[in-house]
Amino acid sequence: MFQSFVNWMDLIGPRLYRAFIEGDRWKLYLQGLGTTLELTVIALIFGVLLGLIVAVVRSAHDQQRIGRRNPVLGILNALCQIYTTVIRGTPMLVQLFIWTFVIFPSQRNKVLVAFIGLGVNSGAYVAEIIRGGLMSVDAGQSEAGRSLGLNYFDTMRFIIIPQAFKAILPSLGNEFITLFKDTSLAQAIGGAEMLYYASTIGGRTFDYMPPLLGIAAMYLSVVIVFTWLQGKLERRLRESDRR
Amino acid sequence: MIDVKNLSKSFGDHLVLDNISEHIFPGEKVVIIGPSGSGKSTFLRCLNLLETPTGGSITFQGTEITDPKVKIDQIRQQMGMVFQHFNLFPNMTIRKNITLAPVRTGLMKQEEADQTAKTLLQRVGLEDKAEAYPNQLSGGQKQRIAIVRALAMKPKVMLFDEPTSALDPEMVGEVLDVMKELAREGMTMVVVTHEMGFAREVGSRVLFMDGGHIIEQNEPVEFFAHPKSERLKSFLEKVL
């Protein structure tokens, strides 16, 4: 039993050493993790801003009074609809390739391109999440706000959006997790994130298993920690309901 | 004060209000009764354009509010509205519920609005609830707050959309008391309700609506004692 463990360590030990320790390679993984987290957070912030704008435009358009439709809003709404349809209807990897090779072919900073690609992609999903949240707030709330003479944007800002936030949070957390994992696609366009370093190291040492399992474990740990944090935040928000 | 001319409203093919003309004078307390689906709530909601009329015009203090160029937010600031389901903002304290609109529309500074809220809450006996949240209150309390919230905008007319219909019976009285006091102070009121006692006691005029028309109207004593149309007679027999 013990002997077989020693044998196994003899076999696996040098592989682990080459993958993680030799030449301070563990630093590369951490560097990759940093880029991955950066990509996730910035793309999500970008996505949430974009999504909020799209969601507000679309629900503002839908709530207009008949016979008083604003033509500018009509055009904006059409643009938003095209945006969500195209982005949600095409694969993320194809979009990243289009950003890299068609739209910004001379941009050397591939992480920057990945920011844009991921952010624009996530915006379309977040827009639908936020729109769902806005629609989940009782129509009486916006009627009450408007009947007091508040304008549309004040009603949204002070009454509807804060209430929608609670409904949005779980789906937004899921979007964060999806986005976090999707950042690995940036590897395909040469963005130096976790998978990029892992496959580079795998190639250099002719041994892919340890680096790939290693980063899989890293992805998993971050998702587990984040899910736990999310649950905690949701419980706290629910507590305020029971005031 | 409010002049309604040939008002029509349809939802798709369904005609809810059919060519209604009516005038509401300053200081009047107009009570609208009728069976459900008669269009009385829709009529009330057209008055501050929560529903957009499909035909006709509404003029409020000389401004034709059905004109698309009118800034409707400014008109609504002068018309308070109270809803069946209160519609308090659950994410804010009572004080914030009351002061949000006066402050955001530039009617008052925050301190002045806070003071107004305090005075109004004292009037309805809820000054100790200023820092509470709506879901800590009973239905009757919520509706009294909703009335106060509308009053904080210093409206010229108050619209009530079945304000007691969602309340437990024992809480109806406390809300009606607030409305009666408001009536005594001379507020112009339009009230859609099923409370016949309130209509009789407070109303200066009672309208009976059915099928999108105002079938009959009169001052309350005559209205209830000698209904003229068959439709109103049978309605009153059922509800009284």
Chai-1 contact restraints between the chains, C-beta under 6 A:
chainA,res_idxA,chainB,res_idxB,connection_type,confidence,min_distance_angstrom,max_distance_angstrom,comment,restraint_id
A,R65,B,T52,contact,1.0,0.0,6.0,A-B,restraint_1
A,I66,B,T52,contact,1.0,0.0,6.0,A-B,restraint_2
A,R68,B,P68,contact,1.0,0.0,6.0,A-B,restraint_3
A,G140,B,H85,contact,1.0,0.0,6.0,A-B,restraint_4
A,G140,B,N87,contact,1.0,0.0,6.0,A-B,restraint_5
A,E143,B,L50,contact,1.0,0.0,6.0,A-B,restraint_6
A,A144,B,N87,contact,1.0,0.0,6.0,A-B,restraint_7
A,S147,B,N48,contact,1.0,0.0,6.0,A-B,restraint_8
A,S147,B,R76,contact,1.0,0.0,6.0,A-B,restraint_9
A,S147,B,M81,contact,1.0,0.0,6.0,A-B,restraint_10
A,L148,B,A101,contact,1.0,0.0,6.0,A-B,restraint_11
A,G149,B,D73,contact,1.0,0.0,6.0,A-B,restraint_12
A,G149,B,R76,contact,1.0,0.0,6.0,A-B,restraint_13
A,G149,B,Q77,contact,1.0,0.0,6.0,A-B,restraint_14
A,G149,B,T105,contact,1.0,0.0,6.0,A-B,restraint_15
A,L150,B,A101,contact,1.0,0.0,6.0,A-B,restraint_16
A,L150,B,R104,contact,1.0,0.0,6.0,A-B,restraint_17
A,N151,B,D73,contact,1.0,0.0,6.0,A-B,restraint_18
A,D154,B,R104,contact,1.0,0.0,6.0,A-B,restraint_19
A,I159,B,F89,contact,1.0,0.0,6.0,A-B,restraint_20
A,P162,B,N91,contact,1.0,0.0,6.0,A-B,restraint_21
A,Q163,B,N91,contact,1.0,0.0,6.0,A-B,restraint_22
A,R243,B,Y133,contact,1.0,0.0,6.0,A-B,restraint_23
